């Protein structure tokens, strides 16, 4: 049962990432503005990517701990 829940979380997270990288969200960040000298679009993609890596790491870490027990 736990693995099914984990699979659902990963599927939902994948869909969320897909939505965050589609045209409407990218176009909101695609403007001629700079934040600390860095284009907003670059910051948006970088921040979403880093957060995705952290969330996936935490999900994988929990799964690994469960397998070790």
C-alpha positions in Angstrom: 0.0 0.0 0.0 2.8 2.4 0.8 4.5 1.9 -2.6 1.2 2.7 -4.3 1.0 6.0 -2.4 4.6 6.8 -3.3 3.9 6.1 -6.9 0.9 8.4 -6.8 3.0 11.1 -5.2 5.6 10.8 -7.9 3.0 10.8 -10.7 1.4 13.9 -9.3 4.7 15.6 -8.9 5.7 14.8 -12.5 2.5 16.3 -13.8 3.1 19.4 -11.7 6.6 19.8 -13.1 5.2 19.3 -16.6 2.7 22.1 -16.0 5.3 24.4 -14.5 7.5 24.1 -17.6 4.7 24.6 -20.2 4.1 27.8 -22.2 1.7 29.8 -19.9 4.0 29.6 -16.9 7.2 30.1 -18.9 5.7 33.1 -20.7 4.9 34.8 -17.3 8.6 34.7 -16.4 9.8 35.6 -19.9 10.1 39.3 -19.7 12.9 41.8 -20.1 13.6 42.2 -16.4 16.6 41.4 -14.3 16.8 40.3 -10.7 20.2 40.9 -9.3 21.5 41.0 -12.9 20.0 37.7 -13.8 17.1 37.3 -16.3 13.8 36.4 -14.6 13.2 33.4 -17.0 16.6 31.9 -16.1 15.8 32.3 -12.4 12.4 30.7 -12.7 13.8 27.7 -14.5 16.7 27.3 -12.1 14.5 27.7 -9.0 11.9 25.2 -10.2 14.6 22.8 -11.2 16.4 23.0 -7.8 13.2 22.6 -5.9 12.3 19.5 -8.0 15.7 17.9 -7.3 15.3 18.5 -3.6 11.7 17.0 -3.5 12.7 14.0 -5.6 15.8 13.4 -3.3 13.6 13.5 -0.2 11.1 11.1 -1.8 13.9 8.7 -2.8 15.6 9.0 0.6 12.4 8.0 2.4 12.1 5.0 0.0 15.7 4.0 0.7 15.2 4.1 4.4 12.1 1.9 4.1 14.1 -0.7 2.1 16.9 -0.8 4.7 14.6 -1.7 7.5 
